[in-house]
């Protein structure tokens, strides 16, 4: 029990919940413009095919609304909207790095313009990665459900989603760290993040199914659920980042000794 309490205090002292709340705010500012650019570059895309997976069941209504809004905006987008939306879409990656500077206690701070340009590159790479993973998910889902029983196919799809989540966690940790970080140095924290993600998703699915949040929140239930989902997911990510930061500091301390 003391170990659990001390661990919780350690992560609380690192302000993981405050940093996670900040990242959720800038994630929300980035999602709609990101979907706009996703539509412009890839055309109309079947987001429902991905969101129909059980892990996204609780947030699919709100994301589908954002996707429809982005596709409507793309049909009449002007140059001002395109420029401002591209800038807004970089907010998450920009502040993810700023959060990493806080977590790692870095005095090495990138210039704002340079970091914005790097964030634009991240957005383009994210769009390409989204298209690749979306295609892989559709193909895997079709093949597995064609050759395997539904229950077994669903288990394999969950494992596939966990592997993708692990890869995403590794990439986000690499982006957040203000130092040159080896992939091996991100594995422990990324694995912790994925384990927390999977546990949260399972628990949140039970809450949504039996807690009847629509009765509590009314018409804005889908928005509240999405915010809670994002906040918890970001808390899991930040906890993993703090773990990686601690691991890196311990290694540097051992080298000095």
C-alpha positions in Angstrom: 0.0 0.0 0.0 2.9 2.4 0.8 4.4 1.7 -2.6 1.1 2.5 -4.3 0.7 5.7 -2.3 4.3 6.8 -3.0 4.0 6.0 -6.7 0.8 8.1 -7.0 2.4 11.0 -5.1 5.4 10.8 -7.5 3.2 11.2 -10.6 1.0 13.8 -8.9 4.1 15.8 -8.0 5.0 15.7 -11.7 1.6 17.4 -12.4 0.5 14.6 -14.8 -3.2 15.5 -14.5 -2.5 19.2 -15.2 -0.3 18.4 -18.2 -2.9 16.0 -19.5 -5.7 18.6 -19.2 -3.5 21.0 -21.2 -2.9 18.5 -23.9 -6.7 17.7 -24.2 -7.4 21.4 -24.7 -4.9 21.6 -27.6 -6.0 18.2 -28.9 -9.5 19.6 -29.3 -8.2 22.6 -31.1 -6.3 20.4 -33.5 -8.9 17.7 -34.3 -11.3 19.6 -36.5 -8.6 21.3 -38.6 -6.8 18.0 -38.9 -9.9 16.3 -40.2 -10.3 19.2 -42.7 -6.8 18.7 -44.1 -7.3 14.9 -44.0 -10.4 15.5 -46.2 -8.6 17.9 -48.5 -5.6 15.5 -49.1 -7.3 12.1 -49.1 -10.9 13.0 -50.1 -13.9 11.5 -48.4 -12.9 8.8 -46.0 -14.9 6.1 -44.2 -14.2 7.1 -40.6 -17.2 4.9 -39.5 -15.3 1.8 -40.6 -12.7 2.5 -37.9 -15.0 3.9 -35.3 -17.2 0.9 -35.5 -14.6 -1.0 -33.5 -15.6 -1.6 -29.9 -12.7 0.5 -28.5 -14.1 3.6 -30.2 -17.8 2.9 -29.6 -18.3 5.5 -26.8 -16.8 8.4 -28.8 -17.9 7.6 -32.4 -21.0 9.9 -32.4 -18.9 13.0 -31.6 -16.1 12.2 -34.0 -18.5 11.4 -36.8 -20.1 14.8 -36.2 -16.6 16.5 -36.5 -15.8 14.5 -39.7 -19.1 15.6 -41.3 -18.4 19.2 -40.4 -14.9 19.0 -41.8 -16.1 17.5 -45.1 -18.7 20.3 -45.3 -16.0 23.0 -44.6 -13.6 21.4 -47.2 -16.1 21.9 -50.0 -15.9 25.7 -49.6 -12.6 26.3 -47.9 -10.8 29.6 -48.7 -7.2 30.4 -48.4 -7.6 32.1 -45.0 -9.4 29.1 -43.6 -6.7 26.8 -45.0 -3.9 28.8 -43.5 -5.5 29.2 -40.1 -6.7 25.6 -39.9 -3.1 24.4 -40.8 -1.8 26.5 -37.9 -4.5 25.2 -35.5 -3.8 21.6 -36.5 -0.2 21.9 -35.2 -1.3 22.9 -31.7 -1.2 19.4 -30.2 2.3 18.5 -31.4 3.6 21.9 -30.5 2.3 21.7 -26.9 3.2 18.0 -26.7 6.9 19.1 -27.1 6.4 21.9 -24.6 5.0 19.4 -22.1 7.9 17.2 -22.7 10.3 20.0 -21.8 8.4 20.3 -18.5 8.4 16.6 -17.8 12.1 16.1 -18.6 13.1 19.3 -16.9 14.8 20.6 -20.0 16.5 23.9 -20.4 16.8 23.2 -24.1 13.8 25.0 -25.6 13.2 25.1 -29.4 12.2 28.4 -31.0 8.5 28.8 -31.6 8.7 29.2 -35.4 11.0 26.3 -35.8 8.8 24.1 -33.6 5.7 25.1 -35.6 7.3 24.1 -38.9 8.3 20.8 -37.4 4.7 20.4 -36.1 3.4 20.9 -39.7 5.7 18.1 -40.9 4.3 15.9 -38.1 0.8 16.7 -39.2 1.6 15.6 -42.8 3.2 12.4 -41.6 0.2 11.8 -39.3 -2.2 12.1 -42.3 -0.1 9.5 -44.2 0.1 7.2 -41.2 -3.6 7.5 -40.6 -4.3 6.5 -44.2 -1.9 3.6 -44.0 -3.2 2.3 -40.7 -6.8 2.8 -41.8 -6.2 0.7 -44.9 -4.4 -2.0 -42.8 -7.3 -2.1 -40.3 -10.0 -2.5 -43.0 -8.0 -5.2 -44.7 -7.3 -7.1 -41.5 -10.9 -6.8 -40.4 -12.2 -8.1 -43.7 -9.8 -11.0 -43.9 -10.1 -12.1 -40.3 -13.9 -12.0 -40.2 -14.0 -13.9 -43.5 -11.7 -16.8 -42.4 -12.3 -16.9 -38.6 -15.2 -17.0 -36.2 -16.3 -13.5 -35.1 -15.2 -13.9 -31.5 -11.7 -14.9 -32.5 -11.5 -12.2 -35.2 -12.5 -9.6 -32.6 -9.7 -10.8 -30.2 -7.1 -10.5 -32.9 -8.4 -7.0 -33.9 -8.0 -5.9 -30.3 -4.4 -7.2 -30.2 -3.8 -5.4 -33.5 -5.2 -2.2 -32.0 -2.9 -2.7 -28.9 0.1 -3.1 -31.2 -0.9 0.1 -33.1 -1.4 1.9 -29.8 2.0 0.8 -28.6 3.6 2.2 -31.8 1.6 5.5 -31.4 2.8 5.8 -27.8 6.4 5.3 -28.9 6.1 7.9 -31.6 4.5 10.4 -29.3 7.2 9.9 -26.7 9.8 10.5 -29.3 8.1 13.7 -30.4 7.6 14.9 -26.8 11.2 14.4 -25.6 13.4 17.5 -26.0 16.5 15.3 -26.2 17.6 12.6 -28.7 15.8 9.6 -27.3 16.5 6.0 -28.5 13.5 3.9 -29.2 14.6 1.4 -26.6 14.4 4.2 -23.9 10.7 4.8 -24.7 9.6 1.1 -24.5 8.9 0.9 -20.7 6.8 4.1 -20.6 5.0 3.3 -23.9 4.1 -0.2 -22.6 2.8 1.3 -19.4 0.7 3.8 -21.4 -0.8 1.0 -23.6 -1.6 -1.2 -20.5 -3.3 1.8 -18.9 -5.1 2.6 -22.2 -6.5 -0.9 -22.5 -7.6 -1.0 -18.9 -9.3 2.4 -19.2 -11.1 1.5 -22.4 -12.5 -1.7 -20.9 -13.6 0.1 -17.8 -15.0 3.1 -19.7 -17.0 0.8 -22.0 -18.7 -0.7 -18.9 -19.4 2.8 -17.5 -21.0 4.0 -20.8 -23.1 0.9 -21.1 -24.4 0.7 -17.6 -24.0 4.3 -16.3 -26.5 5.9 -18.6 -24.5 9.1 -19.1 -27.2 10.5 -21.4 -29.6 10.7 -18.5 -27.0 12.7 -16.5 -25.7 15.0 -19.2 -28.7 15.1 -21.6 -28.1 16.4 -25.1 -24.4 17.1 -24.6 -23.6 13.6 -23.4 -21.6 12.7 -26.4 -19.4 15.8 -25.9 -18.8 15.1 -22.2 -18.0 11.5 -22.9 -15.5 12.5 -25.5 -13.8 14.9 -23.2 -13.6 12.4 -20.4 -12.3 9.8 -22.8 -9.6 12.2 -24.1 -8.6 13.3 -20.6 -8.1 9.8 -19.3 -6.2 8.7 -22.4 -3.9 11.8 -22.1 -3.3 11.0 -18.4 -2.2 7.5 -19.4 0.2 9.0 -22.1 1.7 11.6 -19.6 2.2 8.9 -17.0 4.2 6.9 -19.6 6.2 10.0 -20.5 7.0 10.7 -16.8 8.1 7.1 -16.5 10.5 7.5 -19.5 11.8 10.7 -18.1 12.6 9.0 -14.8 14.2 6.1 -16.6 16.4 8.5 -18.6 17.4 10.5 -15.5 18.3 7.3 -13.6 20.6 6.2 -16.5 22.3 9.6 -16.6 22.8 9.4 -12.8 24.4 6.0 -13.0 26.8 7.1 -15.8 27.9 10.0 -13.6 28.6 7.5 -10.8 
